[in-house]
Amino acid sequence: MFITLIIIFLLLLVSAFFSGSETALTAASRPTMHQLAQDGNAHAAMVNKLHSRKDRLISTILLGNNLVNILASALATSIMITLYGEAGIAYATIAMTLLVLIFSEVLPKSYALDNANRISLSIAPVVRILVIILLPLTQTINAVIWCIFRLFGRNYGVRDSLGRGDEELRGAIELHDRDDVDVKSERAMLRSVLDLADVQLGEVMTHRKNVATIDASLSAEEIVTQVLESPYTRIPLWREDPDDVIGVLHAKALLRELYKSPNKIPTDIDVVALAAEPWFVPETTTLDDQLEAFKKRHAHFALVVDEYGALMGIVTLEDILEEIVGEIEDEHDVAVTGVHQMADGRYVVEGTVTIRDLNREFEWYLPDEDASTIAGLVLHESRRIPDVGQAFMFHGFRFEILQRHRNQITSVGVTPPEDQLLSEA
């Protein structure tokens, strides 16, 4: 009887090993294991190999776990029947249920869940040997399971596509819900990278009314003066009609021409000849496509047009990068945030501020499918041109019109939902 008790104890330990192995190997971080394997960690490579054939892994662990649990229960039942007769069956059932549940299931799985990566690296060699040894049995079991699935018209081994791809990445990003400034910034950048294929140029471009352009019909001296006074490097040139862009003048090209002949007066410079050919792109182009086009053409500047060919604005490589990393300002930029928080939690937002910038900065979830700016969202949702002082409730937010210039909303008061205010506080 003493030897049998020792065997039961050892079987419970083996059961704990199988239970902990199952939890550790399924909960281990696949990106972490992949990186460790790339760095030359042999145990991490074993974990990845086990993950690649998860059906074999699960079958091996379940086979071993059930085998030792049933054997331990049978031995315990034989002892209890010897001691207490038929009542020993009930005693053995109660005792083994408690022992298996506590020491072979909950305890090892809880510990493995908290230390999944470390434990999976430690047990990978042992589990791999067990998978090889029990392979004939597990293959037989999988064949039986396949037949049962086919009997009911189901396919065994076909993985569900739901939750894979972008959805899986987005879910993993949202799991990092700490409020640290660094974590929030990294989370916003990762979200933006995934959104590049869904955002069009019309949502991030600089609108034509905010674009600095130069009339090519001006004298060369006046053009040089405007270029020197402008904070921008690339400036569109137009003739007769601001929509008729004939070239894009690069300040460096102008400087190089002035440097060639120091004594040449600006009136002798053919500025239009120095300008590069304008590159027009449709406003429906997605950011990832435009980013790839910038890389292929070795260009940083493009003119955005609508479906009728009318000039809508400009887009630069910096505009796309800012969608990922946030606002990039140099020594020539004018810092205009356009958002001011009031003491009562309300935000005063300029109408031209984009919804994507607000969502990124404050982790709001305002829709940007039908409008790119906060003023555009109010117009779209209200279906009217509101008057100053009017207030609306959309998507849980309160929007109050603070200023309007003619038909353009220039300032909006935005009050987030109560739970959003509490989280920001």
Buried (B, 14 or more C-beta within 10 A) or exposed (E): EEEEEEEBEEBBEBBBBBBBBBBBBBBBEEEBBBEBBEEEBEBBBBBBBBBEEEBBBBBBBBBBBEBBBEBBBEBBBBBBBEEEEEEBEEBBBEBBEEBBEEBBBEBBBEBBBEBBBEBBBEBBEEBBEBBEEBEEBBEEBBEEBBEEBEEEEEEEEEEEEEEEEEEEBBEEBEEEEEEEEEEBEEBBBBBBBBBBEEBBBBBBBBBBEEBBBBEBEBEBBBBBBBBEEBEBBBBBBBEEEBEEBBBBBBBEBBEEBEEEEEEEEBEEBEBBEBBBEBEEBBBEBBBBBBBEBBEEEEBBBBBBBEEEEEBBBBBBBBBBBBBBEBEEEEEEEEEEEBBEEEEEBBBBBBBBBBBBBBBBBBBBEBEBEEBBBBBBBBBEBBEEBBEEEBEBEBEBBBBBBBBBEEEEBBBBBBBBBEEBEEEEE
